[in-house]
Amino acid sequence: MEDKILIVGFGFIGGYLAPCYQALLGQAGPDNVFAIKGTPRNLEELRKRWPYTISVLDTAAVLEREHPSILVLCPPPDQVPEITREVLAPYFTHCRREGLRLPVLYSFAPTPSAAYFADVLGPDVLAAKILPNVVDRIGEIDMAPIGTNFISLDSRAVWPKPELARLQRFLSPFGENIFLTDEDSLKLLAVKITAHIFYEISYSIADAASRRGVAVTLAQLGSAVRAAWFEQTGDAVPQLCPCGEEGLPEELRGFVRHLTQAWYQGIEDYTAAATYSIPREQARHINALSFELNVLPVQLETREKLHENTRNHGTKGGVLERGCLFFERYMQQPLEQAVDCLLDGKLDADFFDFAQGMSYMITLAALRQSYRLADKK
């Protein structure tokens, strides 16, 4: 039986996963990839862009007509439970009654967990919760060598080896596949959020310096941050393009170096305080990959593209939005004031202690937002 994929929620992630459909199917087209949108917005544009059968709010009908072997779930996280109960559950009941093969679920929301689907749909369901690498390429640079896909399975489920191989083949375009408990995946996702906040940090430094007549680009900042970080960390992370602080204005070099080291030390403090089911050194390595994956775009992308990344990678009420709001409320103004003090020759070294603590707190805030979304206590 040939695979068919049904994508429920054809937003950014649904389209971003196109290399995965290709990797699994060989040739992804209108007869084997079906995508469901939640609204008719941009429908015709999407039909012109993608070679799939794309429709609106007819998941139940497409399920019964096509009987897909894989369900890719990527609607907003708060919609997943309703879709599961109201649309998927009746179809799974129908499949059992008619003796049809049950589809395998690949869910691309941070919550709910893979176990949730077995609890709602039945213990014979195979479901994976996946937090993929969401930066696949920058220009000609393939980001897969530093990309990580977090995969969490229900510990009660027995996955046949061919199904595990199919899952890993599906995700192969985006980097290393790492199997984690649901708890570990949320703790490591929180670090990705704190690394992403270097977008916001770079905007604030550039804007504050510009107001004082010091011209600095995001490319210069990203390059200097990466150079300081590679100097600090002993982790063997591939360096996909050169970096250095030479292009940065002289008066900002020490500041950016110390800020980077303080920010990453906050991540290290969080990692040291957390408990994991994997070795702590593996967690540190994963976090190092996440940091480089999020800082490299600051060096290579435009500000407009970075803003687009933030819009695409986050959801309303999600963990990335929480991290960005936390930065805006508690870190942005002190950071910009610190740049002013630096240029006046009056910066106190304890600012970097504050930055280290804020890095820790933003990571913790992102984790707690994940718990809220999962309704964990």
Secondary structure, 3 states (H helix, E strand, C coil): CCCCEEEECCCHHHHHCHHHHHHHHCCCCCCCEEEEECCCCCHHHHHHHCCCEEEECCHHHHHHHHCCCEEEECCCHHHHHHHHHHHHHHHHHHHHHHCCCCCEEEECCCCCCHHHHHHHHCCCCCEEEEECCCCCEECCEECHHHCEEEEEECCCCCCCHHHHHHHHHHHHHHCEEEECCHHHHHHHHHHHHHHHCHHHHHHHHHHHHHHCCCCCCHHHHHHHHHHHHHHHCCCCCCCCCCCCCCCCCHHHHHHHHHHHHHHHHHHHHHHHHCCCCCCHHHHHHHHHHHHHHHHHHHHHCCHHHHHHHHHHHCCCCCHHHHHHHHHHHHCHHHHHHHHHHHHCCCCCCHHHHHHHHHHHHHHHHHHHHHHHHCCCC
